[in-house]
Amino acid sequence: MDTLTLDDSTVGYDRSGTGPGLLLVPGGAGHGGVLERFALRLADHHDVVTMTTRAASAQRGGTAGNQSPTAHAQDAIGLIDHLFDTPPIVFGFSSGAVTALELLARRPDRVRRAVVHEPPLVNLLPNAPAYRAALEAVRDAALAGDRAKADELMNAAMTAPVPNDTAPPEVRHTGTWTEGYADTAPEPPSPALLELFARTEGLHRLMLEHILVPFASHEPDPAVLRAHGDQLVPVAGVDSRGQLPHRAVSALAAGLGLPLTELPGGHLGPVERPTQFAAAFTELLATL
């Protein structure tokens, strides 16, 4: 991993491939290694840069204090300015999608397209205070040192069915990936990915304690996003229909009058189904 030192942070990045620029922003605490298999499958046609956030770069499992989408977006701008001659497509999932939204809102001139996969923006949901409280309970359990309870509460909050009391957006599927999809399964994690999870286990705690609530509670300016709607591509995993992250990005798309594109997998589609996800993502990019 290479690093870039900015005014108040250091961010990591991996780079591979040639072609149009593509910046990948991972979810969780933001270690780019979780997207290695996905990035490699895109490198034949793109200059792919995978970002590792300031928290993951600096802490390696320590505590860095509460993180902010604004600061992470500023770091992404620094990477773009340093590595790309022209604005890249930016793809982010989960907390990385929140960063991508903030990046688009702040510097639309530095983004060709922002493809945002299931940003878990709870304030877009019906009964938002209840969902914020559920995520705050996750954080509080993690801060108290009860990791098992925090993980249990996290799974319950993210996967529980969420009512849809607003008009849904247009849902589309690009390419041919849906053919035979029901007969497929997630890919087994590679040895390198398992080693990464073991080595950076502390970053999960950092996410629960210092990223989950500030990112999920973030409120991007809808007027600004609407003004740059032609650059925004909301996407969701077909397997997470009805769950909090899918409902949140559906509400985002509906509120902005944009279609929602579904891709393979669930909330962690690019990590758990990198081959299928990369193929479908490539087909989506061909339509932009």
C-alpha positions, 0 to 999 in steps of 0.5 A: 500500500502507498500512502499520501500525507495531507494537511491533517491526515495520512491515507493509504491507497492501492493502484492497478490497471489502466484506463479511465479513472476509478476511485473505490471507497470501502465501507466499515473503517475503510481498509481498501484490502477488502476490495482487492478482488473486486479491484483486480477484476476492474483493472483490465479496463480502468485505472483503479485506485482503492482508498484506505481511510485516515482511520484505517491507515493511521490506527490499525485497530486503535481508536481515532475518535469520532470520524466525519464524512466531511473529513473523509471526503476531503481526503478523497479529494486529496487522492483525486487531485494527487493521482488523477488528471481528470475526474474519476468515477467514484464508487463507495459502499456503506460508509464509503457511499456516505463519503462519496455523497459528501464528496459529490456535494462538496466538489462535483467538479472532481467527480465524473460519477458518484456510484453510491451503494447502500449508504445507510442514511437513517434520517431518510427512513420512516421513524428515523429516531428509532433507527438512530437509537438502535445504532446508538445502542450498537455503539454504546455496547461496543464502547462498554466492551461487549463486542458480542452484544454490539455485533448482535444489535448491529445485525438486528438493526441492519437486517430487520425489515424496514417499512416503505411508506413512500413511493419507491423509485424506479428499479432497474437491472443493467446487463445480463447478470440476473440470468441464473443468479438465483442458483449462485452463491457468494464466493468463499473468502480468499486466504488473503482476505481471511488474513486481512480480517485477522490482522485488522480485527480491531478496525471493526471495533473502530467502526462500531465505536466511531464511524457507524453513528456519525456516518449513518446519521449524516444528512447530505444536502438534498438540494445540492445533490439534486443539482448534480443528480446527473452525476449520481448513481444510487445502487443497492444489493438485490439480496438486501431488499427491505433491509435498512441500507436498501431502504435508505438508498431507495429513499435517497433515489426516490427523493431525488427522482433518480432510478435505483440500480440493483447489483448482485449480492447484499450490503457487502456485494463487492466483498462477498461476490467480487466476480459477479459484482464486478461484471455487473458493475462494468455493465452499469458503467458502460451505460453512464 
